Amino acid sequence: MTRIFWIGGAALVAISGGPALALPPLPDWQQLESYHKQDNGTATAQKSILAALPAGTPIETARAALIADGATCRQPRHRAGIETCLIHQYSLQDDAADDVRWTLTLMEKQDQVADIHVDRTIDRHGSA
């Protein structure tokens, strides 16, 4: 049986009877912003998050990892099998104070992560 543990707030390690398999850490949220600049979207961020929390990760482990990393998570009303986690940060890019929100939608099947969808929204508040 394989067990997955949250180590030091940064990485997941799967342990079975054989050698340990280290998974990449979750990206920090500033890193997500840099990914957005790289591909002008969320594909790189989504790939990075799925590498850290791959399909088959227990949903409780994924939720705990995201909360430990600063996200708030909840299950939308009347939407079994879906968990939404929000990362909210501020950006002072281009002399504008903006609210940046990353929404991670965890698709759940049999108490495990089946897929994760990533979305980014920004509320611009003008420039200085």
Residue pairs with C-beta under 8 A, 6 or more apart in sequence:
1 16
2 14
2 15
2 16
3 14
3 15
3 16
4 12
4 13
4 14
4 15
4 57
4 58
4 61
5 12
5 13
5 15
6 12
6 61
6 64
6 65
6 68
7 13
9 68
9 69
10 25
10 26
11 22
11 23
11 24
11 25
11 52
12 22
12 23
12 52
12 53
12 57
12 61
12 65
13 20
13 21
13 22
13 23
14 20
14 21
14 23
23 51
23 52
23 54
24 48
24 51
24 52
25 52
26 48
26 49
26 52
26 53
26 65
26 66
26 69
27 35
27 45
27 48
27 49
27 52
28 69
29 69
29 70
29 87
29 89
29 102
30 89
31 48
32 45
32 48
32 87
32 102
32 120
33 89
33 91
33 100
35 42
35 44
35 45
35 48
36 42
36 44
36 45
36 120
38 44
42 118
42 119
42 120
45 102
45 118
45 120
46 116
46 117
46 118
49 104
49 116
49 118
50 115
50 116
52 65
53 61
53 62
53 65
53 66
53 113
53 116
54 113
55 112
55 113
55 114
55 115
56 112
56 113
57 112
57 113
58 111
58 112
58 113
59 83
59 106
59 108
59 111
59 112
59 113
60 111
62 83
62 106
62 113
63 73
63 83
63 85
63 106
66 73
66 85
66 104
67 73
67 85
69 87
70 87
71 85
71 86
71 87
71 104
72 85
72 86
72 88
73 83
73 84
73 85
73 86
73 106
74 83
74 84
75 82
75 83
75 84
76 82
76 84
81 107
81 108
81 109
82 105
82 106
82 107
82 108
83 105
83 106
83 108
84 103
84 104
84 105
84 106
85 103
85 104
85 106
86 101
86 102
86 103
86 104
87 101
87 102
87 103
87 104
88 99
88 100
88 101
88 102
89 99
89 100
89 102
90 97
90 98
90 99
90 100
91 97
91 98
91 99
91 100
91 122
92 98
94 127
95 127
95 128
96 124
96 125
96 126
96 127
96 128
97 125
97 126
97 128
98 122
98 123
98 124
98 125
99 122
99 123
99 125
100 120
100 121
100 122
101 120
101 121
101 122
101 123
102 118
102 119
102 120
103 118
103 119
103 120
103 121
104 116
104 117
104 118
105 116
105 117
105 118
105 119
106 113
106 115
106 116
107 113
107 114
107 115
107 116
107 117
108 114
